[in-house]
């Protein structure tokens, strides 16, 4: 048993919002109150810790995290730099200690914060001529690669843009070094997957970094190998984050065939939602808009999935008690997702009326990830349909200059926290990244 006292404890209990001491027994909070009472009642049988007036808050649950990506990124090149030159310097530094032929990975660049704009393959060739380089943007919706990476992925002037993706090209039609959305997979798929043991150790180490920020749990949206790593940690008794694990859309048929249900698992690791994408991101102009971007009269972004297709996926998910979590940033994408969810709610209601022994009519907690730009005519639908708006405050600050430039007057309709609160839309919040 332990006592924490002389603290500023915020309980989130309206009747008792604060306290100065609490008692922990076998990993659970037994009681809390003022110093005098707690010490008088429990001091004899407990270890006592004087917190010196420091604050104590409930653990934070990150509602949108990529655990594997975050854990591995702690060892990769940090590309979140004020200039492109600084990013290149860091890549050059890593190249000096990396054997020839081994991939150099990094994350965090934002061309909108660099005076020079997007990087080029030739820039990376100069600092890392002997290694393929793959650097993901902060949005996770674009990648900067060098010529060695392009060769490894067999990307050349004759390579067509893949569905849902763009290969940026120079004036001669040659790949320039930037892969957007679906084109990222052309290179990502040839990068050797780290051994499971390496992912396990990376997540094991990343837990302490998350604890230091007060994060004790999260909704994870990484791919299958992350789930395997989390299960391995759990089996070893070393999983110390409470994780709700999403299922990638491409794995939905297999999950349905197995009869895997949302909520399956325990307090530390359980199945959550099915993750799908309706559009891209603001930075690379792939967020799907109803009207063109301000600086590109014919560009309305990339709509990756229409309502009719999303509904079909959602119906299969609902049949297996799995909620949907759909990435949507632009107003056009959000409208399509809401159309699909409206159909899906009707389907769930019909199934409930069918009198099935275990009808899917249970109101599943569907959600839209990001909801950055929402047309005023669509705001009320979040509340009417009972859809969670999974919004990340960091986007409002990191993207504000881009939003003003690319969306113009529409930026006033973005990140509408107060409006969503006023319509009683369900919300989840954190400072995570696009995904």
Number of C-alpha atoms within 10 A of each C-alpha: 16 19 25 23 26 19 21 17 22 15 15 11 8 7 7 11 10 19 18 22 25 23 23 16 12 8 9 9 13 13 12 21 17 15 17 12 12 19 19 9 10 16 15 9 10 16 13 16 13 12 16 11 12 12 12 19 12 12 12 15 20 22 22 25 22 19 25 23 17 17 21 20 17 16 11 16 18 17 24 17 16 14 17 21 14 13 21 19 14 16 23 19 14 17 21 11 8 15 12 13 13 14 18 22 21 25 23 20 27 24 18 14 17 15 10 11 12 17 23 19 19 15 17 25 19 12 19 24 18 17 21 26 28 26 23 23 22 19 21 19 25 27 27 24 29 27 25 21 26 22 12 13 17 14 19 16 14 10 12 12 16 15 10 16 22 19 26 16 16 12 7 8 13 15 23 24 24 25 27 26 23 18 23 23 16 20 21 15 10 12 19 9 11 10 10 14 12 13 22 24 14 21 23 19 14 18 19 15 14 17 15 9 10 16 18 19 22 21 21 24 26 21 18 15 16 21 23 15 23 25 18 16 18 15 10 9 9 13 20 16 21 17 26 25 27 24 24 18 19 12 13 20 13 10 18 17 9 10 12 16 20 22 17 12 13 11 11 15 22 19 21 25 28 27 26 23 21 26 27 31 25 25 19 19 20 25 27 29 26 14 16 16 22 17 11 11 9 10 15 19 24 22 20 21 17 17 20 14 10 23 23 14 20 27 22 14 24 27 19 20 25 28 24 28 28 27 24 31 28 32 24 25 31 31 25 21 26 22 18 22 26 19 19 22 21 14 19 20 16 14 17 17 12 12 10 10 7 11 18 23 21 13 15 19 16 23 28 28 26 27 23 29 27 23 16 12 8 13 18 15 17 22 17 12 17 19 22 20 23 21 26 24 16 14 20 16 12 13 16 15 14 16 24 15 14 19 22 13 12 17 19 12 15 22 21 19 14 9 14 17 12 11 14 15 21 16 18 18 16 18 15 17 17 21 21
